[in-house]
């Protein structure tokens, strides 16, 4: 009963391969695959577009961060205002893919050490803002359960057309269940 959204071709892994973001990679079939997923996600709901999308995987290393980042980029390329949130505070990858410097992020916001505006960063891609995971906390589950997480999403829904969340793998940890809640 789950709709098919698309198929993504493999790209070389590791530091020797190209940056796997569709605005950088010169692989047209890779870019087109994510544009197809974007279109299918947007039309998969009877509502006026999908407001938020949580991307997870069964286990680490399956490409969920690459997928969430590229779906967010594809949405921004379609003229949407998009917030990409790296909520995988155990093994964050979004900051690396978007080549963003260290700074405040989701963990910093959730413990009250910065404002939401202080956690949001410009990606360098028009229409795409990012909240990186921030410093890896000892207690990601407790942070995700905090009322500040709900506040973040409530405020983000006012500011953005879509929110894409890169969540922890569902087979290992339970934060994704709270985020999807």
NORWOMO-V329729 format. One record per backbone hydrogen bond with DSSP energy under -1.0 kcal/mol. CO is the residue of the C=O (numbers start at 1). NH is the residue of the N-H. E is the energy in kcal/mol with one decimal. If there is no record, write none. Layout:
# NORWOMO-V329729
co->(CO:CO)
nh->(NH:NH)
e->(E:E)
This chain:
# NORWOMO-V329729
co->(21:21:27:28:29:30:31:32:33:34:35:36:37:38:39:47:51:53:55:57:63:64:65:66:67:68:69:70:71:72:73:75:76:81:81:82:83:84:85:85:87:93:94:95:105:106:107:108:109:115:116:121:125:127:128:129:130:131:132:133:139:140:141:143:146:147:148:149:150:151:152:153:155:156:162:163:164:165:166:169:175:176:177)
nh->(24:25:31:32:33:34:35:36:37:38:39:40:41:42:43:49:163:165:167:170:67:68:69:70:71:72:73:74:75:76:77:80:79:161:162:129:164:131:87:166:89:97:98:100:109:110:111:113:112:119:120:130:128:82:123:84:121:86:106:107:143:144:145:146:149:151:152:153:154:155:156:157:159:160:83:53:85:55:87:173:179:180:181)
e->(-2.0:-3.0:-2.1:-2.8:-1.7:-1.5:-2.0:-2.2:-2.1:-2.8:-2.4:-2.6:-2.8:-2.6:-1.9:-2.2:-2.2:-3.2:-2.5:-2.7:-2.4:-2.9:-2.4:-2.3:-2.6:-2.2:-2.3:-2.7:-2.2:-2.3:-2.5:-1.8:-1.9:-2.0:-1.8:-2.8:-2.8:-2.8:-1.2:-2.9:-1.5:-2.1:-2.4:-2.4:-2.5:-2.9:-1.6:-2.3:-1.6:-1.2:-1.8:-2.9:-2.3:-3.3:-1.7:-2.6:-3.0:-3.0:-3.1:-2.4:-1.8:-2.5:-1.7:-1.3:-1.5:-2.1:-2.3:-2.0:-2.3:-2.5:-2.7:-2.1:-1.3:-2.4:-2.2:-2.5:-2.9:-3.3:-1.6:-1.5:-2.3:-2.4:-1.3)
